[in-house]
Amino acid sequence: MQAAEVGTIGRFDGREVKLTGWVYNVRSSGKILFILLRDGTGTIQCIVEKTAGEELFTSASRLTQESSVGITGTVRPDARAPGGWELRVTGLDVIQIAEGYPITPKEHGTDFLMDNRHLWLRSQRQHAIMTVRAGLIRFIRDFFDNRGFLCIDTPVFTPNACEGTTTLFETDYFGDKAYLTQSGQLYNEANAAAFRKVYCFGPTFRAEKSKTRRHLIEFWMVEPEVAFAGLDDIIELAEDMIVEVVGRSLERYRPLLEGVLERDVAMLERVRKPFPRLSYDEASAILKRKGAAFEYGSDFGGTDETLLSEEYDRPVFVHRFPSAIKAFYMQPDPANPALSLSVDLLASEGYGEIIGGGERVHDLALLEKRIEEHGLPKKAFQWYLDLRRYGTFRHAGFGLGVERTLSYICGLQHVRETIPYPRLLNRLSP
């Protein structure tokens, strides 16, 4: 007997195969049972006719949602069936009859679904989101790998802050203080000095007491760093990456985006070069014109980002933020040191910032001064200062948040659906 998977069932047209999986749904028309079987690669309709045998029909009629089974049958095309194929059942191996499944077709509240996240992942919608997530990660890696970047892992435990001390998770490290990483950037700067073009890809942690739809406590970032590059270079790199990964996601997953997630893909189709480029001052003027409660010199809030993105039909770059609101390592603008050579990329449709980056301070004396101004312990940054002592160089990079980008591509209202097991302000389980 040929073992098969639903995802490639079309290869077995007219042949008898065995599928293993879980019962997604069962319905009856009296003398025929329709079993919707999922196996992780797709779903298929399995037809059990009473004429196939009383024992088989009785066993099939006892199946419950999420029962695990092995089903033998003949593969046939059927345009009306999910996926365009069906299985005419000739045999059934019941592995387990599942207990009453808590997630039913009826409406459930968000808290209930999050409490049962380990089961909710089996649903069609969540399955689609995780499938697109896996593809997005692959497309990002392909983009950098194909451009000669080297992926180098950076530590999760760090002795110092990267994005400010107020959002650090502190832990004991055999008697010393250590922190969960906020970013791999500082280590990636060292990597760039060795390999020129690098990126890291991994989990990051921010102890932000925020409950907005855009925030997670634990999330994944890809962070490229490029030696001998400046702000304009890194903007162009970010633009090329977004165009490629959105385009490939749309090409590969259009049926899931449109059919399962009901995403309006017209907005994704507009993600083409060039993206608008606004200075912080220009963006501030737009917010003032639109009557936003925005104070010049402050960072953008979620509402501000939404108002700015409404002006354009594609993502928009905002560059040269005030130095006072950016990290200690951000290079000042030579034309106006009160501004920094920094950039954010705001996704269209109000999905907010998905990329943040810029040019790094490469002068030793200036970096020492910035560390002191930010009240950071100089001792913890000696290794970082060494990068400016021994062969300093102009360099730039950015960080892209996977979950926010996935939320944008899939058209999701909250990032909690973009990661298998979200960590939120008041949620640490399952």
C-alpha positions as CSV (number, residue, x, y, z in Angstrom):
1,M,0.0,0.0,0.0
2,Q,1.4,3.4,-1.0
3,A,1.7,6.0,1.8
4,A,0.8,9.5,0.6
5,E,0.3,13.0,1.8
6,V,-2.5,15.4,1.0
7,G,-0.2,18.1,-0.3
8,T,0.9,15.9,-3.2
9,I,-2.2,13.7,-3.6
10,G,-2.5,14.7,-7.2
11,R,0.4,12.4,-8.1
12,F,-1.7,9.4,-7.2
13,D,-4.8,9.9,-9.5
14,G,-6.7,6.7,-9.8
15,R,-4.4,4.8,-7.4
16,E,-5.1,3.4,-3.9
17,V,-3.2,5.1,-1.1
18,K,-3.1,5.3,2.6
19,L,-3.3,8.7,4.4
20,T,-2.7,9.3,8.1
21,G,-4.0,12.4,9.9
22,W,-6.7,13.9,11.9
23,V,-10.5,14.3,11.4
24,Y,-11.2,18.0,10.8
25,N,-15.0,17.5,10.3
26,V,-17.5,14.7,9.6
27,R,-21.0,15.2,8.1
28,S,-23.5,12.7,6.9
29,S,-26.2,12.5,4.2
30,G,-27.6,9.2,5.4
31,K,-25.9,6.6,3.3
32,I,-22.7,8.6,2.7
33,L,-20.2,10.0,5.2
34,F,-18.0,12.9,4.2
35,I,-14.8,13.0,6.3
36,L,-12.6,16.0,6.0
37,L,-9.1,14.8,6.8
38,R,-6.1,17.0,7.5
39,D,-2.6,15.7,7.7
40,G,-0.5,18.9,8.2
41,T,0.1,19.2,4.4
42,G,-3.5,19.9,3.4
43,T,-7.1,18.7,3.7
44,I,-9.0,16.2,1.6
45,Q,-12.5,15.0,1.5
46,C,-12.9,11.3,2.2
47,I,-16.1,9.6,1.0
48,V,-17.4,6.6,2.9
49,E,-20.4,4.9,1.3
50,K,-22.6,2.4,3.2
51,T,-22.1,0.0,0.3
52,A,-18.4,-0.2,1.2
53,G,-19.3,-2.4,4.2
54,E,-21.4,-2.0,7.4
55,E,-18.4,-2.4,9.7
56,L,-16.4,0.3,7.9
57,F,-19.4,2.7,7.8
58,T,-20.1,2.2,11.5
59,S,-16.5,2.8,12.5
60,A,-16.4,6.0,10.4
61,S,-19.7,7.2,11.9
62,R,-18.1,7.1,15.4
63,L,-15.3,9.5,14.5
64,T,-15.1,12.8,16.4
65,Q,-13.3,16.0,15.6
66,E,-9.5,15.6,15.8
67,S,-9.6,11.8,16.0
68,S,-6.4,10.3,14.6
69,V,-6.8,7.8,11.8
70,G,-5.3,6.0,8.9
71,I,-7.6,6.0,5.8
72,T,-7.1,3.8,2.7
73,G,-8.9,4.7,-0.5
74,T,-8.7,5.5,-4.2
75,V,-7.7,9.1,-5.3
76,R,-10.2,10.8,-7.7
77,P,-10.4,14.3,-9.0
78,D,-13.4,16.4,-7.9
79,A,-13.5,20.1,-8.6
80,R,-16.1,20.6,-5.8
81,A,-13.9,19.1,-3.1
82,P,-11.3,21.0,-1.0
83,G,-8.1,20.9,-3.0
84,G,-9.8,19.5,-6.1
85,W,-9.3,15.8,-5.0
86,E,-11.2,13.3,-3.0
87,L,-10.6,9.8,-1.5
88,R,-13.1,7.0,-2.0
89,V,-12.5,5.1,1.2
90,T,-12.0,1.3,1.3
91,G,-10.4,1.0,4.7
92,L,-10.2,2.7,8.0
93,D,-7.7,2.3,10.9
94,V,-8.8,4.2,14.0
95,I,-5.8,5.2,16.0
96,Q,-7.7,7.2,18.7
97,I,-11.2,8.6,19.1
98,A,-10.6,12.1,20.4
99,E,-12.4,13.5,23.5
100,G,-14.8,16.4,23.0
101,Y,-12.6,18.9,21.2
102,P,-12.8,22.3,23.0
103,I,-12.5,24.4,19.8
104,T,-15.7,24.0,17.8
105,P,-17.0,25.8,14.7
106,K,-18.8,28.2,16.9
107,E,-17.4,31.6,17.8
108,H,-14.8,31.7,20.7
109,G,-13.4,34.7,22.6
110,T,-9.7,35.7,22.1
111,D,-8.7,34.7,25.7
112,F,-10.2,31.2,25.2
113,L,-8.4,30.8,21.9
114,M,-5.1,32.0,23.4
115,D,-5.5,29.7,26.4
116,N,-5.9,26.9,23.8
117,R,-3.2,28.1,21.4
118,H,-1.6,24.7,21.3
119,L,-4.9,23.4,19.8
120,W,-5.9,26.6,17.9
121,L,-2.8,26.1,15.7
122,R,-4.7,23.2,14.0
123,S,-7.3,25.5,12.6
124,Q,-7.3,26.4,8.9
125,R,-6.6,30.1,9.5
126,Q,-3.7,29.5,11.9
127,H,-2.3,26.8,9.6
128,A,-2.3,29.3,6.7
129,I,-0.6,32.0,8.8
130,M,2.2,29.7,10.0
131,T,2.7,28.5,6.4
132,V,3.1,32.0,5.2
133,R,5.5,32.7,8.1
134,A,7.7,29.8,7.2
135,G,7.8,31.1,3.6
136,L,8.6,34.6,4.7
137,I,11.6,33.4,6.7
138,R,12.8,31.4,3.8
139,F,12.5,34.3,1.4
140,I,14.3,36.7,3.8
141,R,17.2,34.2,4.1
142,D,17.3,33.7,0.3
143,F,17.5,37.4,-0.2
144,F,20.6,37.9,1.9
145,D,22.2,34.6,1.0
146,N,21.9,35.3,-2.7
147,R,23.6,38.7,-2.2
148,G,26.7,37.3,-0.5
149,F,25.7,37.9,3.1
150,L,26.9,35.5,5.8
151,C,24.5,34.5,8.5
152,I,26.2,34.6,11.9
153,D,24.4,33.8,15.1
154,T,24.6,36.3,18.0
155,P,24.1,35.7,21.7
156,V,20.8,35.5,23.6
157,F,22.6,36.3,26.9
158,T,24.3,39.7,26.8
159,P,26.2,41.8,29.4
160,N,24.8,45.1,28.1
161,A,21.8,46.9,26.7
162,C,21.4,47.7,23.0
163,E,18.0,49.5,22.8
164,G,17.9,51.2,26.2
165,T,17.9,50.0,29.7
166,T,14.2,50.3,30.5
167,T,13.1,47.3,28.4
168,L,15.8,44.8,29.6
169,F,15.0,41.4,31.0
170,E,17.6,40.8,33.7
171,T,18.7,37.4,34.8
172,D,21.4,35.9,37.1
173,Y,24.4,34.5,35.2
174,F,26.3,32.6,37.9
175,G,26.5,35.5,40.2
176,D,26.7,38.2,37.5
177,K,24.0,40.2,35.9
178,A,23.0,39.3,32.3
179,Y,20.2,40.3,30.0
180,L,18.1,38.7,27.3
181,T,19.1,40.2,24.0
182,Q,17.2,43.2,22.7
183,S,19.0,43.0,19.4
184,G,22.0,41.2,17.8
185,Q,23.2,44.4,16.2
186,L,26.2,45.2,18.4
187,Y,27.7,41.8,17.9
188,N,26.8,42.0,14.2
189,E,28.9,45.1,13.9
190,A,31.9,43.0,15.1
191,N,30.9,40.3,12.6
192,A,30.8,42.9,9.8
193,A,34.4,43.9,10.6
194,A,35.3,40.3,9.9
195,F,33.0,39.4,7.0
196,R,31.9,42.7,5.5
197,K,28.2,41.7,4.8
198,V,26.4,39.7,7.6
199,Y,23.0,39.1,9.1
200,C,21.7,37.5,12.2
201,F,18.3,35.9,12.6
202,G,16.9,35.0,15.9
203,P,14.6,35.8,18.9
204,T,14.8,39.1,20.7
205,F,13.2,40.3,23.9
206,R,11.8,43.6,25.1
207,A,10.3,44.1,28.5
208,E,7.8,46.7,27.3
209,K,4.6,47.0,29.3
210,S,2.6,47.5,26.2
211,K,-0.8,46.0,25.2
212,T,-1.0,47.4,21.7
213,R,-1.8,45.1,18.7
214,R,1.8,45.7,17.4
215,H,3.8,44.6,20.4
216,L,5.1,41.2,21.6
217,I,7.5,40.6,24.5
218,E,9.4,37.9,22.5
219,F,9.7,38.3,18.7
220,W,12.1,37.4,15.8
221,M,14.3,39.8,13.9
222,V,16.6,39.7,11.0
223,E,19.4,42.2,11.2
224,P,21.8,42.8,8.4
225,E,25.0,44.9,8.9
226,V,27.2,46.2,6.1
227,A,30.7,47.5,6.3
228,F,31.6,50.7,4.4
229,A,27.9,51.5,3.9
230,G,25.9,54.5,4.8
231,L,22.3,55.5,5.4
232,D,21.4,55.6,1.7
233,D,22.9,52.2,1.1
234,I,20.9,50.6,3.8
235,I,17.7,52.2,2.7
236,E,18.2,50.8,-0.8
237,L,18.9,47.4,0.7
238,A,15.8,47.5,2.8
239,E,13.7,48.6,-0.1
240,D,14.9,45.7,-2.3
241,M,14.3,43.2,0.4
242,I,10.7,44.2,1.1
243,V,9.9,44.3,-2.6
244,E,11.3,40.8,-3.0
245,V,9.8,39.1,0.0
246,V,6.4,40.6,-0.4
247,G,6.4,39.7,-4.1
248,R,7.5,36.1,-3.4
249,S,4.9,35.7,-0.6
250,L,2.2,36.9,-3.0
251,E,3.4,34.7,-5.8
252,R,3.7,31.6,-3.6
253,Y,0.8,32.0,-1.2
254,R,-1.9,34.0,-3.1
255,P,-4.5,31.2,-2.6
256,L,-4.0,31.2,1.2
257,L,-3.9,35.0,1.4
258,E,-7.1,35.5,-0.6
259,G,-9.0,32.3,0.1
260,V,-8.3,31.6,3.7
261,L,-7.1,34.9,5.2
262,E,-9.3,37.1,3.0
263,R,-6.5,39.5,2.4
264,D,-7.0,42.3,0.0
265,V,-3.9,41.6,-2.1
266,A,-4.3,44.7,-4.2
267,M,-2.3,46.6,-1.6
268,L,0.5,44.1,-1.7
269,E,0.6,44.2,-5.5
270,R,1.5,48.0,-5.1
271,V,4.7,47.2,-3.2
272,R,7.0,48.4,-5.9
273,K,10.1,50.6,-6.1
274,P,10.6,53.4,-5.3
275,F,9.1,53.9,-1.9
276,P,8.5,57.4,-0.8
277,R,11.2,59.0,1.4
278,L,10.3,61.6,4.0
279,S,12.6,63.4,6.4
280,Y,11.4,63.5,10.0
281,D,10.7,67.2,9.6
282,E,8.5,66.5,6.5
283,A,6.7,63.8,8.3
284,S,6.1,66.1,11.3
285,A,4.6,68.7,9.0
286,I,2.2,66.1,7.6
287,L,1.1,65.1,11.1
288,K,0.5,68.8,12.0
289,R,-1.5,69.3,8.8
290,K,-3.7,66.3,9.7
291,G,-4.3,67.6,13.2
292,A,-2.4,64.8,15.1
293,A,-1.6,65.2,18.7
294,F,2.1,65.0,17.9
295,E,4.9,67.0,19.6
296,Y,7.9,67.7,17.5
297,G,11.0,66.1,18.9
298,S,9.1,63.0,20.1
299,D,9.0,59.5,18.5
300,F,6.0,58.5,16.4
301,G,3.2,56.6,18.1
302,G,1.0,54.0,16.5
303,T,-1.6,56.6,15.5
304,D,1.1,58.9,14.0
305,E,2.5,56.0,11.9
306,T,-1.0,55.2,10.7
307,L,-1.7,58.8,9.7
308,L,1.6,58.9,7.7
309,S,1.0,55.6,6.0
310,E,-2.5,56.8,4.8
311,E,-0.8,59.3,2.5
312,Y,0.8,56.5,0.4
313,D,-0.2,53.3,-1.4
314,R,3.1,51.5,-0.5
315,P,5.5,51.5,2.4
316,V,7.2,54.8,3.3
317,F,10.7,55.6,4.7
318,V,11.1,58.3,7.3
319,H,14.7,59.3,7.9
320,R,16.8,61.6,10.1
321,F,15.0,61.4,13.4
322,P,16.3,63.6,16.3
323,S,19.4,62.2,17.8
324,A,17.9,62.7,21.3
325,I,15.3,59.9,20.7
326,K,17.5,57.4,19.0
327,A,20.0,54.9,20.5
328,F,23.5,55.9,21.6
329,Y,25.2,54.2,18.6
330,M,23.3,56.2,15.9
331,Q,25.5,58.4,13.8
332,P,24.7,62.2,13.8
333,D,23.9,63.9,10.5
334,P,27.0,65.9,9.5
335,A,24.6,68.6,8.1
336,N,22.8,68.9,11.5
337,P,24.2,66.9,14.5
338,A,20.8,67.4,16.2
339,L,19.5,64.8,13.8
340,S,20.6,61.2,13.3
341,L,21.3,59.2,10.2
342,S,18.4,56.9,11.1
343,V,15.5,55.5,9.2
344,D,12.2,53.7,9.9
345,L,10.1,51.9,7.3
346,L,6.4,52.2,7.9
347,A,4.2,49.6,6.2
348,S,1.1,50.8,4.4
349,E,-2.5,50.4,5.6
350,G,-1.6,51.4,9.2
351,Y,0.6,48.4,10.1
352,G,3.3,50.6,11.5
353,E,7.1,50.3,11.7
354,I,8.5,47.1,10.3
355,I,12.1,48.2,9.9
356,G,14.3,50.4,12.0
357,G,18.0,51.1,11.3
358,G,20.6,53.6,10.2
359,E,24.3,54.4,10.1
360,R,26.4,53.7,13.2
361,V,28.8,56.0,15.1
362,H,32.3,54.9,13.9
363,D,34.4,57.6,15.7
364,L,35.8,56.3,19.0
365,A,35.7,59.6,20.9
366,L,32.2,60.3,19.8
367,L,31.0,56.8,20.8
368,E,32.6,57.1,24.2
369,K,30.8,60.4,24.7
370,R,27.5,59.0,23.7
371,I,27.8,56.0,26.0
372,E,28.5,58.5,28.9
373,E,25.6,60.7,27.9
374,H,23.2,57.8,28.0
375,G,24.5,56.7,31.4
376,L,25.7,53.3,30.2
377,P,28.5,51.4,32.0
378,K,31.6,51.9,29.9
379,K,33.2,48.7,31.2
380,A,30.5,46.6,29.6
381,F,31.1,48.2,26.2
382,Q,34.9,47.9,26.0
383,W,34.7,45.2,23.5
384,Y,32.3,47.3,21.4
385,L,34.7,50.3,21.6
386,D,37.5,48.0,20.4
387,L,35.7,47.9,17.0
388,R,36.6,51.7,16.7
389,R,40.1,51.3,18.1
390,Y,41.2,48.6,15.6
391,G,40.3,49.4,12.0
392,T,37.2,51.6,12.4
393,F,34.9,51.9,9.4
394,R,31.7,53.5,8.2
395,H,28.9,50.9,8.5
396,A,25.1,50.7,8.6
397,G,22.3,48.2,9.2
398,F,18.7,47.6,10.1
399,G,16.4,45.3,12.0
400,L,13.2,43.8,10.5
401,G,10.5,42.4,12.8
402,V,9.2,39.1,11.3
403,E,5.9,39.3,13.2
404,R,5.0,42.8,12.2
405,T,6.0,42.1,8.6
406,L,3.9,38.9,8.6
407,S,1.0,40.8,10.1
408,Y,1.2,43.2,7.2
409,I,1.4,40.5,4.5
410,C,-1.4,38.5,5.9
411,G,-3.6,41.5,6.8
412,L,-3.9,40.6,10.5
413,Q,-5.3,42.9,13.1
414,H,-3.0,41.7,15.9
415,V,0.6,40.3,16.0
416,R,-0.5,37.6,18.5
417,E,-1.5,35.4,15.6
418,T,1.8,35.7,13.8
419,I,3.9,33.6,16.2
420,P,3.2,30.1,17.3
421,Y,3.2,30.8,21.0
422,P,3.0,34.5,21.7
423,R,4.4,36.1,24.8
424,L,2.4,39.1,25.8
425,L,2.4,41.4,28.8
426,N,-0.1,39.1,30.7
427,R,0.6,35.9,28.9
428,L,3.3,33.3,29.4
429,S,1.4,30.1,28.5
430,P,0.9,27.8,26.9
